[in-house]
Each structure stands twice: as structure tokens, then as C-alpha cells.
């Protein structure tokens, strides 16, 4: 059941059957106007996934037309269409500026919320994480979708949960903005809710106190009072407020991902609205916080994300925290984990999927993908910072990569060499799926070598992706020779959720 999808979550959600999942916990883009591209440097690839800015362009108009078309046969889309047309009036039908951006963002989120509603079971719930720039608009859309047949009252909206995270920062013109909003909706009046799971997390040093169980299976602690008497305090009676004070990501939990949220935040949602074995979905799973929390709590899970750069830290996180391996413990769709999946991905002839594969290939080397068009003849770029003892200062060595999925030719290799010259690149890596000819290797010899700290590195190198790489990704450090300061390393590790003994059992 556990599965990660790489692609547009709207397309993937629409392929899922009705009433598929028990719980959705998700943290979509906020329409905050923030640019997260620092995570991927100056690369323009996958930019939409890391830039929370929106434009009312042709894509937004096409989406609105699709919503209106579906409204003829779907009450859910009819409610959504009516709501968005109301927002059009509020936002003055703007196509530019902040109001135009808001209309584009709502056109993006609307159909995805409609599909989330459809695939929830009758006992299911949705927790939608957002911030004050969009929460009020999203609540209007969700009210329209969730209560489309309810004329008396808003029956399925449960809570506006305020997550207070504090932190540094000081504003001289307003109060510090130190909270996000989580909108909590149940699919029907039969939604599942666990009072004990929803309770405020008990401080770790006090968990052991709740070590008794009554006849109804409720956990409680027996506390000695000052007068020598005893009182029973039930775990389910710990206060359940709709404001949660919880710090932002800290220490070993941080993966360096720009929008990462604390795991404890999502564990509380999952405990409150699901049971062990239930299916938890995150359609905007990013670096996998919901997935991590769900697996920790013994739930099944499904995750979707559009950017291949998000799936890397997620895959590493599942390995470090839980000892999970792709294609063994869970499935990844749209992201190659063996050569068979590479062939399947490329045989579809989709230009976008070629660029997805190209982005994947260059990020295996720690390089940053270039934009999909007008990339200047290379698919990846990076800079290794080296110490130059002759001038007693640091210098940058430029590294380029080019990906060819068909049979490579000498003409292509020579063209890449020219690109290296034009970009003053010290090292170029030509990535292929098929073997290299003797003429291409001679071209590499002609390019000479790059010297650093008394060691020579071929300026032009080849990497033929094969099954051996998927069996042992570390082999890349022997196939591609780069300065030690650019040694290809795995994603930052997460703290394990299991001990060494469990690790041995998992691998044994």
C-alpha cells in the first residue's frame, strides 16, 4: 500500500477511486509570495514547486474552463465553480498584481480540494495547513465543497487550529507573525475522532505516568496529592485546545528543506483522526513529514509531489528513520529505482518526462538542474570550491553535465566539449544510457585533465547509468572522478526511529 508518486497531484488524485483514504494531512503552497529557490540555487528547473508566487496566465484560465465544464455533471465542481465566480467579483476579475495572483492560486487549489473530498472515506478527515495570506479564501472554497448539500449549517467544518511556533525576529511596525492555520474538516457526520489521540502531547518525562488502564481500556495516571491522597488523571482528559504551541523544526530533524514542518505537528493530527493500519495521504508531501509521521504511527501512507528534488530527501529520510528501501518496502511511481523503470519513463515519449529524468540524473551527481529550454547545451551545473595554494585563496571549479537518453554520437560529445569551453568549465560529465564509442573516449583524451592538489582529473568524463548504480548508488564515486571537496554525498541523514537491533532484523 505504501507508495510515493512523482507528478502533478491533480492528475494522480483523479486516477484514485472514490473513498480511497481515511485521512489527508497536507501542507500546500500558501500564495505567500516567497521564493524558495535558494534551495536549488540559480536553477530554473522545477521552479514552480519552490516559488510560492502565482500568475493568472493561460494555465489558470484553462483550469477555470475545466472546472466550469465539470460543473455540468458534478455537484462538487458546481459548488466550486460558484464559489470561484464569487471570488472573481471580490477580486475584481484581476489578472495581475496581488488579486490576480490570488485568483490563479485559487484556480490551482480548487480542483485539488474537490478531488481530496471525493477520495476521502465517509469516516475520513482533512487537515489543510495554510497561513493568513490564503486561509480565509481556502476556507470559503472548502465550505462550498464540504457543505454543498447542507443548507442548515456548516456541519463538517470542525476547527481552525492555530499552530504557534515562536522563534526569532522582531517587527517595529506590527506584531510578529509566528503562527500558521490548519483547517480541520470531516467528510461526514460519521468522521472518526480520537479524544485520546487529540490530547495535547504529554511531555516526554511524564509519559510513563500514564501506565494504568481501566476496564474501558482508557489510560490514566495515579497522582499523589499533597494531603497524601491519590487522584486518577486520564490521558484523554488532557486539554485539547484548538491552538497548538509547538516549536519549528530543530536539530537532527532538519533536512534543510525550505518548507519543512515538525513531525510532532503531523503526528498529533494523525493520532486524532486515524487508527493503526488506516491510509494517510499527503498530496503535497514535500520532504515527507506526513509520510514519516504516518509510518512512525503504524499507518499506511500515500505521498505525492511534483518535484524530483523533494523526493530525494524523502527517500533518504525513510531509509534513515525507518530502514525502508524503494521497490522493496514501498513503491515509487514516476521516479526511477531500476533500469526497467528508466526505460518505461522514457518510452512514453513525453518531453516533460525526459526533462524529469534529466533532472534526476544530474542531481545524482549533486549538480543543479538547468531550465528545460534554452539551457545552453548542458543539463546540470555546479561549482566546487577549491583551495589554491599558489595564490593562497579559494577558487571555484565549474562542473557541467549533459544527459543523452538515445544512442550517443561523437558529434554530441564534441558539441558538449564546445559548451565546456564557452562556460569555462573545468570538468564536464556526459551522462548516457548506452555505451560510449572509442572515438568518444579519444575525444575525452584530447580534452586533457584538470589538476588540483597534485591530482589529475579527466576534464571530460562519461557516466553510463546501469543497474549496478541502482544496486549500489555509492558506486558513482568510483565511476565519476571529482575533487574531494565535491565528493557526492547522500542527503542529510535523519535521526533513526529504530535501534541497531531493529536495523539488523530489517536487513537480516
N, C-alpha and C positions, 0 to 999 in steps of 0.2 A: 504493500500500500504506500509506503513512504516514497515520495517522488518529488524531484525538482524539475521545473520547466524553465527553459530559456526561450523567451519570445514575448510577443505582445499579449499581455494578460487578458485583453478583451477577446481576442481570438481563442485563447485557451479556455477561458471561462465559458464561452458559448459552445464549446465542444463537450462540456461536462453535463451529465444528466441532471434532471430536477432532483432536489432534496438529496444532494450528494454528501454534504458535510454537516457536522454538528456545531462547529464554531469557526468564526472568521475573526482573526485579530490582525489588524494591518495598519501600516504607517505610510500612507501615500504621500506624494508631493503636496506641499502646503500652499502653493501660489505665494510664496514668501518674497519672491524676487531675489533670493540669494543664489550666488553662483558657487557651486561646489567643485568646480573644475580644478581646484588646487590638488584634488586627489589624483588627478591624472595629468597634471602639469599643463602644457600648452597644447595637448592633443584635442582635436575637434571631434574625434570618433566618440560615439555613444554620448554626445554632449547633452542631448535632451534628458538623459537619465540622471545627469548630475548638475543640471542648471534648472533651478526651480523658477523659471520665468516662462511666460506664455504669450502667444501672439494669435490674434483672431485671423487666421490665414485660411487658405483653401481647405486644409485638412479639417479645421474646425467647422467650416461651412458644410463639408461633406458629411461630417458626423451628425450635424443638426438635421441634414436632409434624411439621413438614415434613421434617426430617431423618429422623425415625423412619419416616415414610411412604415416603420414597425408599429406606430401608434394605431394604425388601422386594424391590426389583428391582435394587439396585446394591450390589456388594461394597464399593465405596469408601465409600458412605454407611453401609453396615452397620458397617464398621470405625470410621467417625467416630462413629456413634451409640453404639457400645460404649464408645469412649474417653470421650465426654462423660458417659455414665452412671457411669463410674468416677470422673470428676472430681466428679460430683454427690455421691458419698459422701465424697470428700476434703474438699469444701467444705460438707458437712453440709446439702445442699439449701437453702442460704441464699437468700433473696430480697431481702435488704437488707444494708447495710454493705459492707465490702470483699469478702467472699466472694460476696455476691450480685452485686456489680459484676463480679467475675471470671467468674462463670457467664454473665452477659449478654455479656461480651466474647468468651468462647469460643464462645458460640452464634452470634455475629456472624462471627467469623473462620473457624469450622469449615467451613461450606459453601463459602466463598470459596476456601479452600485445596484443598478437594475438586475444585472446578472448575478451579483452576490446574493441578492434577495431570493432569486429563483432557485439557486442551488443549495440554500440552507434548508435543513430539515425543519419540520414543524416545531420541534423542541429546541431549535438552534438559536444562536445569538450572534450579533456582530458588534465588535468594538472597533470604532474608527478613530484613529489618532489624528488630530489636526491642531492647528494653532489659531489664535484670534483673527488672523487675516482671512480665514476661509470658513471657520467652524459654523458661523451663523448661516452662510449660504448652503453649506453641505447639510445642515440640519433641515433646512427647508426642503431640499431635494429628498432627503430620507423620510421626512414626514409625508411627503406626497406619495412616495413609493410604498412605504410600510403601511400607511393608513388609507390606501386608495379606496377600500370598500367600507371604511368605518366612518360613519357620519356623526357619531355622537361625541367621541373624544379621542385624543391621541393615546390609544391604548398600548401601543407597542414600544414607544419611547420609554426607556427605563431611567436613565441617568445621564447627566452631563458631569462626567468625572473630571476633576481638576487635578492634574499632576504637577505638584510644586517641587522644583528641583534645585532652587537656590543657585549659589555659585558666585564667582567674582563678577565685577562690573559695577559701574556707578553712573547713573544719568543725572545731569544737572537740570534737565528740563521736564522730566516725568518720573513716575515710579519705575523701578527696574522691571523688565519683562522676564519673569522667571517661572512661567508655567505654560503647559500645553493643555489642550482639551481632548478628552476621549468621549465620544458619543456612543452610548450603550443602548442597543435596540434588541428586542426579542422578535423572532419571526411570528409567533402567535402567542396566545394566552397560555399555551402549554409549554413555553420555554423552560428549559432546565436551569435551576439556580441553586447553588450550594451555599447556605449561610456560613458553614464552617470554612469552606474554601474562600469565601469572600472576606473573611475576617482580616483585620489588619495583621500583617506578618508579625509574629512574635519574635522579639529579639533572640538571637541565637543562644545566648546564655540562659534563656528562660524556657526554651522549647522542651527540655527534659522534664519540666514541672508537670506538663500535661500528659502524664504517663498512666492515668487511670481511665477505665472505660465503664460506663454504666450499662444497664440492661438493654438500652436502646442503641448501644454502640457509640454513644457520644463520648468524646474525650474530655477529661477535666483534670484539674489540679487541686490538691487539698492543701490549703494555705493556713499556716498557724497565725492566729491573731495575737495582738499584744496582751490580751487578757488570758491567754492560754487556750482559748477555744479554737476550733477549726472551721474553715469555710470552704465550700466547693465552688470553684470558678471554672465554668465550661469554656472550652476553646471557641465554641460557636457564639459565645456571648461577648467576645472581644469586639469593641466598637467597629462598626462597618460604615465609615463616613464616605461621602462622595468626593472628598478631597484626600489625595494621597501624597504624603510628604516622603519623597524618595530621592536620593542623590543621583546625579547623572553618572554616566559610565566612568569607572575609575580603575586604576591599577591594571592587573593582568587581563581584565575583561576587555579592555580597549583594543580594537583591531586597527585603529587609525582610519576607520571608515567614517565619512563626514556626517552621516545622519544616524549613527548607531545609538540605540536606546538600551537602557539597563535590562538585563534578563529578568530581574526580580519583578519589574513592572508587568511584563507579559506573563510571568508565572502566576501572578495574582489573578489576572483575567481568566487564564486557562483553568485554574483551580475553581474559580467561582462558577464557570459556565460549561464545564465538561467533566466527564468521568474518564477513568483509565480505559484505554482502547478506543476512545472516540477519535474522529477525524478532525484535525485542526488545519485550517487553510490560511495562508498569507499570500494574497495576490501581488503584494509589493514587498517581497521578503528581503531585499537588500542583502546585508551581510549575514542574515539568518537568525536574528534574535528570537523571533517567534518559533522557528524550527528548533532551535537549541532548547528553548523553554519547554516546548511540547514533548520532545524526546526525553528530557530530564524527568518529566512528569508521567512518562509511560503512555503518551497519546500517539496515535498515528498522525502523519502530517503530509501536507502538500504545500509546496512553495513555488512561486512564480516570480521571475524578474526579467527585465528586458536587457540588462547589460551583462555581458560576459565578465566584466571587471568586478561585478558584485558576486558572481558565483565562485570565483577563486577563493576569497576569504571565507565564504560559506562552506565550501568543500573542506578547506583546511580546518575550519572550526569543528566540523562534525568529526573529523579524524582525531583532532587533539582532545576534544572534550568527551567523545563517546566511542572512539575507536572504530568509526564507521567508514567503510570503503564504498565508493561508487561502483555500480554494477554488481556489487556483492550484497551490501546491506540496504541499498536504495538505488533507485533508477534516476538517471538524468536524461531528459529529453531535450534535444536541440543543442547539446554541448557534448563534444566527442569524448568518450572514455576508452575507445579502442578503434582500430583501423576500420572495422566494419561500419561503425557509426560515422567516421570521417567520410567514407565512400557514400553512405546514404545521404549525408548532409549535402555533399557536393553534386550528387547525381540529379538532384531535383532541379538544377539549372537556375535557381533563384539567385539573382545578382546580390541581393541583400544578404543571403546566407553565405555567399562567397566572402563578402566582407566580414561577416561574423566569424567565419573560420580564419580569415587572415588576421583579425584582431586577436583571436585566441592564440594563434601560432606565435605572433611577436611577443605577446605577454608571457609566453613560456620562457622567454629569454630575459624577462624583466624590462623589456622595452615598452615604450608608449605607442599605441596605435596612431597613425595619421588619419586625416579625414578621408572619407570614402572616395571622393573625386578630387582631381587636381592635387594629388598627393606628391607630385614632383618625382615620381618614379620610385618611391620607396614606401613601404607599409608600416615601418616601425622606426623609432628613433630613441636614442638615449645618450647620456653623457657620463663617462666615467671620470671622476675627479682623481687625478694622479699627482704625486709629489715629484717635482722635477728638481733633482739635487744640483743641476748645473746652474740654475737661476735661483735656487733656494725659494721656490714658491710652488703653489698648486696650479696645475693646468687641467684643462678639460679635453678628454679624448672623445670625439664624436663617433657613435656606433649607429649604423643603419642596417635595416633588414628589408628584404623583398620576398614576397611569397608567390610561388607559382604552383598551381594545382594540376596543370596539364603536363605534358611531356616537355621538359625544359630544353631550350635551344641555346647554342653558342651566341646567337645574336642577342638574346635576352640577357645573358650574363655580361656581354660587352656593354650593353646599354646600362646595366646596373653599375658597372665599373665607372662609366662616364658620370653617372649620378653621384657616385662617391667622390670623384674629382671635383665636381661642381659644388658639393656641400662640404668639402674639406674634411671628409670622414676618414679617420684612421683605420677603422675596421668595418667591413661590410659582411653580412651574413645572408646568403642566398638559400632560402628555405624551399624544399621541394617534397613531393610525394614519390617521385620516380628517380631513378639512378642518374648520376652525373657522367658525362662522356669524358674521354681522355682529353679532348680539345678544351673542355671547360676547366679541367684541372690544370692544364697548361696555362690557361688564362690566369688562374689563381697564382701560379708560379711567377708569371710575368708581373703581377701586381706587387710582388716583394713582401716585406714584413714590416711590422711596427715593433719598435724596441722600447721596453720600459724596464727599469731596474735590472738591466743586464739580460733580460729575457726577450726572445723574439716571438711575436705572434703573427700568424699569416694575416695579411690585410684583407684578403678575400677568403671567406670560409663557406663551407656548404653544410647544411643540416638536412638530411633526408629523414622525414618523420616516418617511423615504422612501429610495429607492435612492441618492439623492445623498449621504446620510450614509455609507452603506457604501462608496461610491466614494472618499470623502474625509472621514474622521471629524473632521478638524480644522475642518470647516465648522460644527461645533457651537458654536464660539466666536463665530461671527457670527450664528447663529440664536438663541442664548441670551445675554443681556447680564447679566454678573455683575461685581462689583468685581474689579479687577485682582488682588487678593490671593487670589481664588478662581478664577483662570483655569484652565480644565480642561486638565490636562496628561496626557501619556501615562504609562504605568507606568515606573518607574525603569529606565533602559537597562542592558543587559549589554554587556560588552566583546565586540567583534566577533571571530568566528572566521575572518574573511576580510578581505583588504585592499581598498583602494578600487578597484583594478583588477578584482578578482573581483566587487565590487559592481556595477561598470559592466557587466560581462558578464552578470550575473544580470538586470539591469534592461534591457539592450540587446536 
